[in-house]
């Protein structure tokens, strides 16, 4: 490690010296060399404009009687001193005798200035050599002789730290089914003979698939911790280099090292960086990424299933992976690591508060209920933000208020109470958020309103927070329609009360339009177009695949989709206006409360409707 640091330091010093040399040469070239032809220099002497001059090392420095190009001093490089001497020396002698030229001196060596001629080329060669040297140093290839390039092709896989070696399934909460799937891998690594005796073949590879932050890497470490075996970890991007063949070399080195340390787990994080579908790169079959993938496919075929090496990989873009990578015999099994449900979120919270002092009023089940869609990483961040808030107030315990504030902070950002907001904007925001809340409460299938605020957070001027009574795996057509109605509540309230509309509803309109388009084009929820999906199902564009795919429907169908989306939005807006007309007084009450108090909690909000709306949400 010390040798590597020294090598990197020397590399930086070497590169700095090269840059300094280049800068010095360029500065000297720009300040000392005149952009003047020899004929122009000769004309200065003929017109008797030279007062004195000196020649030193083939550099002619002339002091002029009047300024030329803004200066009385002109510097000119003489690449042929003999020409100058034979051509102008008689004239110089005559002008000197006549008193026109006051003085002149020759200190030239009468030879060609090869250094001046060759220096630019030498500097270019040195710079290129320095860059190559620097890149080798950064890539770990500063060994000597033949060892240099071999080290450059090393996989450089990381092993578990002492702390990570203690990670077990007990540290992974909210993923019971995922742990059951991986338990077979643990048992095989502990006792392979049990499976070999029955002729069973343990999966060579297991692909962990799921959104970012759901604990895929933690699961892989837990498998190694439970089995107490070696763990070689590398990122997919670590394989890909500028130089052709390096990625494939690193793949070979990784599996060679894995066989040596068997039983062990090879974990490739973000495998989509190297495992994308072939034929999509700019280099065709000779693309470096494709060569690396080909080598990975060969290596996974090359070792026996019972050699004690299991490959785990993680990705959140399984749709872009090459089919050859997913076939049985390579990645035999896919384990989906999804978002935790309400029980899983509570278990994850319990893991993250183990070593944190909690106040008596903390109810983790309520925190779990208020965080649908949160990943394990989000929940860890929430607990940490709550601890930071408590520390900021010099409290010794984390309270429920800290966790609730941290929850909203993670969702929308910190409060901006110091921001100066004009009164008309406060009124617009109050009616906008009140419109959302009233419409949400009146809709029978919408999630209950939990809090309304007009305190700015992040890019939002206010927020209306609704919490689901339970987690949903599927969304019905009626539920989606009510989501659109609720999103349009703010815009409809602005129009109804203030007689004007604002840009504050732009995000609401975008979300409503997106839901309506999905209903028509993806979910087959249009009576006019029928139960047909017109989209591929991929929310994100993968350029290597989508470039070769045309739209699967005609312009006529596209126009019908647009008309259906407009009809859904228009119908939802009419329904929204009807609700607000019916409960206009409640809308005014909620808006005025927000203008006075800025935030309205659920119990206060429900009291406004206690005698008017017999809603199931109450």
Beta strands, then each sheet from edge to edge (+ up, - down):
strand 1: 50-56
strand 2: 59-68
strand 3: 71-77
strand 4: 103-107
strand 5: 205-209
strand 6: 230-235
strand 7: 264-269
strand 8: 309-315
strand 9: 333-336
strand 10: 448-453
strand 11: 463-467
strand 12: 599-601
sheet 1: 3+ 2- 1+ 4+
sheet 2: 6+ 7+ 8+ 5+ 9+
sheet 3: 11+ 10- 12+
end
